[in-house]
Amino acid sequence: MLTDMLNVQHLLRSRGILISFTGKLSQALIVEYGEAVKSYLETENRPKNEVFNIFSLFIEQTQNINNYCAVKTESSNYEEIAHSSIVTIGKTGSGSFVCSGNLIENANSEALQTYLDTIISLDKTGLKTLYKTVLKQEVPEGSRGAGLGLIDMARKASAPLEYSIVKQDEALSFFTLKAIV
């Protein structure tokens, strides 16, 4: 076990990961983790706008996971979904990144993929227009948000969002999202 931790640390560092959180999220944990992330970034003397964008992306990604879990409380897959989340913050040659992952039900994967492909295909002007359009719409029934989070992440990112959806079994897929600042 002890050498496994060292191996995990080496793996994270080799991928440029500076901060990593994994496990079941709650609103209270998101607030605590958010403060920790903000403090960590501020001690690195990064530009304020970079700290703000990384912090915003972190909050948005953790909120998306938390909201998805909240609407799945009645699912037979709830416990597995709720405990599957991971969020990392790191740095590569092309900038800083926030990357998150969690299990999703396969029934949700096609709509998510279609929505993300639409967002990724847009330039900054198109994203601004889509943001304004969605902002004017009513929140869908049963939704925990207005659907602006992914659009807002794409607007803050310096490169198109990256994602993958990998089928795990007949019920679940693992969804990963990466935003570069």
C-alpha positions as CSV (number, residue, x, y, z in Angstrom):
1,M,0.0,0.0,0.0
2,L,2.7,2.5,0.9
3,T,4.6,2.0,-2.3
4,D,1.4,2.2,-4.2
5,M,0.9,5.8,-2.9
6,L,4.3,6.7,-4.2
7,N,3.5,5.1,-7.6
8,V,0.2,7.1,-7.7
9,Q,2.1,10.3,-6.9
10,H,4.6,9.6,-9.7
11,L,1.8,8.8,-12.2
12,L,0.0,12.1,-11.3
13,R,3.2,14.1,-11.6
14,S,4.1,12.5,-14.9
15,R,0.7,13.6,-16.3
16,G,1.2,17.2,-15.0
17,I,-1.5,16.8,-12.3
18,L,-1.0,19.2,-9.4
19,I,-4.3,18.6,-7.5
20,S,-6.7,15.6,-7.5
21,F,-9.9,14.9,-5.7
22,T,-11.8,11.6,-6.0
23,G,-15.0,10.1,-4.4
24,K,-18.5,11.2,-3.6
25,L,-19.1,15.0,-3.9
26,S,-21.4,17.1,-1.9
27,Q,-22.1,20.9,-2.0
28,A,-20.1,21.3,1.3
29,L,-17.1,19.4,-0.1
30,I,-17.2,21.4,-3.3
31,V,-17.0,24.6,-1.3
32,E,-14.1,23.3,0.8
33,Y,-12.2,21.9,-2.2
34,G,-12.9,25.1,-4.1
35,E,-11.3,27.2,-1.3
36,A,-8.3,24.8,-1.2
37,V,-7.9,25.1,-5.0
38,K,-8.1,28.8,-4.9
39,S,-5.5,29.0,-2.0
40,Y,-3.2,26.7,-3.8
41,L,-3.3,28.6,-7.1
42,E,-2.9,32.0,-5.3
43,T,0.3,30.7,-3.6
44,E,1.8,30.0,-7.1
45,N,1.6,33.7,-8.0
46,R,-0.5,33.0,-11.1
47,P,-2.2,35.9,-12.9
48,K,-5.6,36.7,-11.2
49,N,-7.6,35.9,-14.4
50,E,-5.9,32.5,-14.7
51,V,-6.7,31.7,-11.1
52,F,-10.3,32.8,-11.6
53,N,-10.7,30.7,-14.8
54,I,-9.2,27.6,-13.3
55,F,-11.3,28.0,-10.1
56,S,-14.5,28.6,-12.2
57,L,-13.8,25.5,-14.3
58,F,-13.2,23.5,-11.2
59,I,-16.5,24.6,-9.6
60,E,-18.4,24.1,-12.8
61,Q,-17.1,20.6,-13.4
62,T,-17.7,19.5,-9.8
63,Q,-21.2,21.1,-9.8
64,N,-22.0,19.2,-13.0
65,I,-21.0,15.9,-11.4
66,N,-22.9,16.8,-8.2
67,N,-26.0,17.8,-10.1
68,Y,-25.9,14.6,-12.3
69,C,-25.7,12.5,-9.1
70,A,-28.6,14.4,-7.6
71,V,-31.0,13.6,-10.4
72,K,-29.9,9.9,-10.2
73,T,-30.8,9.3,-6.6
74,E,-33.6,6.9,-7.6
75,S,-31.4,5.0,-10.1
76,S,-30.3,1.5,-9.2
77,N,-26.8,2.7,-10.3
78,Y,-26.8,5.7,-7.9
79,E,-24.2,4.5,-5.4
80,E,-21.8,3.5,-8.1
81,I,-22.3,6.8,-10.0
82,A,-22.1,8.9,-6.8
83,H,-18.7,7.4,-5.8
84,S,-17.1,7.5,-9.2
85,S,-16.2,11.2,-9.5
86,I,-12.7,12.5,-10.0
87,V,-11.5,16.0,-10.6
88,T,-7.9,17.0,-11.4
89,I,-6.1,20.3,-12.0
90,G,-2.8,20.3,-13.8
91,K,-0.4,22.0,-16.0
92,T,1.0,21.1,-19.4
93,G,3.0,22.9,-22.0
94,S,-0.2,24.3,-23.5
95,G,-1.5,25.7,-20.2
96,S,-3.4,24.7,-17.1
97,F,-6.2,22.2,-17.3
98,V,-9.2,21.0,-15.2
99,C,-10.2,17.5,-16.0
100,S,-13.1,15.6,-14.5
101,G,-14.7,12.2,-14.8
102,N,-17.7,10.3,-13.5
103,L,-19.9,7.4,-14.4
104,I,-23.0,8.2,-16.4
105,E,-25.9,6.0,-17.4
106,N,-25.6,4.8,-21.0
107,A,-29.1,6.2,-21.7
108,N,-27.6,9.7,-21.2
109,S,-24.5,9.3,-23.3
110,E,-25.8,10.0,-26.7
111,A,-27.5,13.3,-25.8
112,L,-24.4,14.4,-23.9
113,Q,-22.2,13.6,-26.8
114,T,-24.4,15.4,-29.3
115,Y,-24.6,18.5,-27.0
116,L,-20.8,18.5,-26.5
117,D,-20.1,18.1,-30.2
118,T,-22.3,21.1,-30.9
119,I,-20.5,23.2,-28.3
120,I,-17.0,22.1,-29.5
121,S,-17.9,23.0,-33.1
122,L,-18.6,26.6,-32.2
123,D,-16.1,29.5,-32.2
124,K,-16.2,32.2,-29.4
125,T,-18.9,34.2,-31.2
126,G,-21.1,31.1,-31.7
127,L,-20.6,30.2,-28.0
128,K,-21.7,33.6,-27.0
129,T,-24.8,33.4,-29.2
130,L,-25.6,29.9,-27.9
131,Y,-25.1,31.1,-24.3
132,K,-27.6,33.9,-24.8
133,T,-30.1,31.6,-26.5
134,V,-30.0,29.0,-23.7
135,L,-30.1,31.8,-21.0
136,K,-33.5,33.0,-22.4
137,Q,-35.0,29.4,-22.3
138,E,-36.9,28.0,-19.4
139,V,-35.0,25.5,-17.3
140,P,-36.1,22.0,-18.3
141,E,-38.3,20.2,-15.9
142,G,-36.3,18.0,-13.5
143,S,-33.1,19.8,-14.4
144,R,-30.8,21.1,-11.7
145,G,-29.4,23.9,-13.9
146,A,-30.1,26.1,-16.9
147,G,-27.6,24.1,-19.1
148,L,-25.1,26.9,-19.3
149,G,-22.2,25.2,-17.5
150,L,-20.7,23.4,-20.5
151,I,-21.1,26.5,-22.7
152,D,-19.5,28.7,-20.1
153,M,-16.6,26.2,-19.7
154,A,-16.1,26.3,-23.5
155,R,-16.1,30.1,-23.4
156,K,-13.4,30.3,-20.6
157,A,-11.2,27.6,-22.2
158,S,-8.4,28.6,-24.5
159,A,-8.9,25.5,-26.6
160,P,-11.9,23.4,-27.5
161,L,-13.2,21.2,-24.7
162,E,-12.0,17.6,-24.9
163,Y,-14.2,14.6,-23.8
164,S,-14.5,10.9,-23.9
165,I,-17.3,8.5,-23.1
166,V,-16.2,5.0,-22.6
167,K,-18.7,2.2,-22.1
168,Q,-18.1,0.2,-18.9
169,D,-20.9,-2.3,-19.1
170,E,-24.6,-2.5,-20.2
171,A,-25.7,0.2,-17.8
172,L,-22.8,2.7,-17.4
173,S,-20.1,4.6,-19.2
174,F,-17.3,6.7,-17.9
175,F,-17.5,10.3,-19.0
176,T,-14.3,12.5,-19.0
177,L,-14.2,16.2,-19.7
178,K,-11.1,18.4,-20.0
179,A,-10.8,22.2,-20.3
180,I,-7.6,24.0,-20.9
181,V,-7.0,27.5,-19.8
